[in-house]
Amino acid sequence: MFSGYIESILVFNGIHIIMALSLYLPFSAGQISLAQAGFMAIGSYASSVLTLHFGFPFYIALFLGGLLSALAGVLIGFPAIRITGIYLLLLTLAFGEMVRVFFLNFEYTGGASGMGGMELKTNLINVYSIVAILIVFFHRLDKSRMGRAFASMREDEVAAEVMGINIIKAKLIAFGVGAFIAGIGGGLYAHYAMYIDSPKFGFILAVEFFVFVVFGGVEIFWGPILGATLLTLLPETVRFLSEWRMIFYGLVIVVLMILRPQGLIDKKLVNWIAKRTQNPFRRKGTL
Amino acid sequence: MFFQQLINALMLGSTYSLVAIGYTLIFGILNLLHFAHGEVFMLGAFIGLQMVLLSNCHIVVAILGSMVAAAILGLIIERVSFRPIKKEYHLAPLISTIGVSIILQEIGAKIFGADIVGFPKTIQLVTYNIGPLQVTSIQLFILAFAIILMITIHLFIQRTKVGIAMRVTSENATNASLMGINTNRVIAITFMISSALAGAAGVLVGLVYNAISPFMGTEMILKGFTIMLLGGLGNVMGAMIGGIILGLVEIFSVAYIESSYKDAFAFGIMAIILITKPTGLFGIRLHEE
């Protein structure tokens, strides 16, 4: 359908969207996480081990990789019950880095020389199917009981608790499900790149996902999707700047934060678009 | 052997302290994790190196030069990526400093090349024998210079008028401006001082490892975070001691356990402190956000 080059960009774009959404989920509950690259590493190593050494079918391995990553997510959720804000940011950062160092020294998964030989299983269709599933999930989440609990926690944790929301449960779910999505993203990545090594999943990658989310906007899930898409495609489309594209990339980030610190998309914009594109057949004038 | 390692640890730790003091000063006043600080550190190292290479000047001159250059760089960063951003979005300045850090790293790689380079022998290498210990003149110089800088910065913050203004601003920026302190100026000065310290630390670390690369800043960011946490966010004295502690942990884990786990120890400490004592070892203040 597409040439190999464009296809690879689109697949990575899809994986980036998945990763940005995995970060957005805890974010929507007020939990900032720099651990997503670590969760991604767990998912990609776990699913690769399963397909490579145990002969599991790809989709089952993908799911189990996500599950293992979710377990780690719940684990990191426990300290998150107590700490918030910048402390949580640093704790998740430390966790991500410890995962990286662990895989660097873990001989079973290749240690410093990395792990290769996975089959090419990821393609445009399964990546974007998962993106579509996630979009439906986040759309439904917005209107669900848990989604509203997340939103109220983001606004004010104490007030949310007073209103009867089980903060501990909500935080663990936010971290666990976020980590699950990140693990899936990692599995998809491993079976596309066909080679993984631990330096790839370092601090820089975690920060990159973080930038995707804040760049696109943290108020609604379309923000991270747009942020990931723009920031993935941007360096590719400005190849004519080739030498200077990373500097250009940095400049875009700085300028956007000056002009639109809330990110590209916010609720106001979404409502405005929704009003403009209202279904003309919808009945008006009645409650 | 033990004391030899101890000296190495003190030397390394004191340079870490310099970076972490800058971090913690900026954090204390702005509540901002300054991601581009590591890049200021890296550029400081390169500027010092270039001064030595081009003009063959004394290493002290090179350090001072790189401090001035780094201070100017810090001022530019503050003007470009911090001041224009609205204050109610507390993640926006953090992201914009990430943007600046990408830009600076690229500029560093473009100008100075992506290779790892070392300092030429600028200080005559003399080895002193104190009992069983061997101390080189470079080690002594680094340790002395770092300690002098730390004492200076401590006195500056405690005694001078600007230092008092900085402390007041970090306590409560609104009240400080009501008291007639020009907080914008204080913020600019804080950025300059922090960056100057990072510049000096860059040259000193360059001397310690004799290896400078455009990517050395990223690693230092992580170390800076760890130290800042260790000492308590916004605590200058804590950052000094925290730097030494991290130096000790790194050197001794390499010497006695295994080198590839070096970083894991630093982050392990960070995680343990966050979980058990989030205000840091010496922290007394708690930040809201």
Boltz contact constraints between the chains, C-beta under 6 A:
constraints:
  - contact:
      token1: [A, 79]
      token2: [B, 275]
      max_distance: 6.0
  - contact:
      token1: [A, 83]
      token2: [B, 278]
      max_distance: 6.0
  - contact:
      token1: [A, 85]
      token2: [B, 289]
      max_distance: 6.0
  - contact:
      token1: [A, 87]
      token2: [B, 274]
      max_distance: 6.0
  - contact:
      token1: [A, 87]
      token2: [B, 278]
      max_distance: 6.0
  - contact:
      token1: [A, 90]
      token2: [B, 225]
      max_distance: 6.0
  - contact:
      token1: [A, 90]
      token2: [B, 229]
      max_distance: 6.0
  - contact:
      token1: [A, 91]
      token2: [B, 274]
      max_distance: 6.0
  - contact:
      token1: [A, 94]
      token2: [B, 267]
      max_distance: 6.0
  - contact:
      token1: [A, 94]
      token2: [B, 270]
      max_distance: 6.0
  - contact:
      token1: [A, 94]
      token2: [B, 271]
      max_distance: 6.0
  - contact:
      token1: [A, 97]
      token2: [B, 267]
      max_distance: 6.0
  - contact:
      token1: [A, 98]
      token2: [B, 264]
      max_distance: 6.0
  - contact:
      token1: [A, 98]
      token2: [B, 267]
      max_distance: 6.0
  - contact:
      token1: [A, 101]
      token2: [B, 263]
      max_distance: 6.0
  - contact:
      token1: [A, 101]
      token2: [B, 264]
      max_distance: 6.0
  - contact:
      token1: [A, 105]
      token2: [B, 260]
      max_distance: 6.0
  - contact:
      token1: [A, 207]
      token2: [B, 98]
      max_distance: 6.0
  - contact:
      token1: [A, 211]
      token2: [B, 95]
      max_distance: 6.0
  - contact:
      token1: [A, 211]
      token2: [B, 98]
      max_distance: 6.0
  - contact:
      token1: [A, 214]
      token2: [B, 91]
      max_distance: 6.0
  - contact:
      token1: [A, 214]
      token2: [B, 95]
      max_distance: 6.0
  - contact:
      token1: [A, 246]
      token2: [B, 106]
      max_distance: 6.0
  - contact:
      token1: [A, 247]
      token2: [B, 103]
      max_distance: 6.0
  - contact:
      token1: [A, 247]
      token2: [B, 106]
      max_distance: 6.0
  - contact:
      token1: [A, 250]
      token2: [B, 99]
      max_distance: 6.0
  - contact:
      token1: [A, 250]
      token2: [B, 102]
      max_distance: 6.0
  - contact:
      token1: [A, 250]
      token2: [B, 103]
      max_distance: 6.0
  - contact:
      token1: [A, 253]
      token2: [B, 99]
      max_distance: 6.0
  - contact:
      token1: [A, 254]
      token2: [B, 81]
      max_distance: 6.0
  - contact:
      token1: [A, 254]
      token2: [B, 96]
      max_distance: 6.0
  - contact:
      token1: [A, 254]
      token2: [B, 99]
      max_distance: 6.0
  - contact:
      token1: [A, 257]
      token2: [B, 85]
      max_distance: 6.0
  - contact:
      token1: [A, 257]
      token2: [B, 92]
      max_distance: 6.0
  - contact:
      token1: [A, 257]
      token2: [B, 95]
      max_distance: 6.0
  - contact:
      token1: [A, 257]
      token2: [B, 96]
      max_distance: 6.0
  - contact:
      token1: [A, 258]
      token2: [B, 84]
      max_distance: 6.0
  - contact:
      token1: [A, 258]
      token2: [B, 85]
      max_distance: 6.0
  - contact:
      token1: [A, 261]
      token2: [B, 85]
      max_distance: 6.0
  - contact:
      token1: [A, 261]
      token2: [B, 86]
      max_distance: 6.0
  - contact:
      token1: [A, 261]
      token2: [B, 89]
      max_distance: 6.0
  - contact:
      token1: [A, 261]
      token2: [B, 92]
      max_distance: 6.0
  - contact:
      token1: [A, 262]
      token2: [B, 89]
      max_distance: 6.0
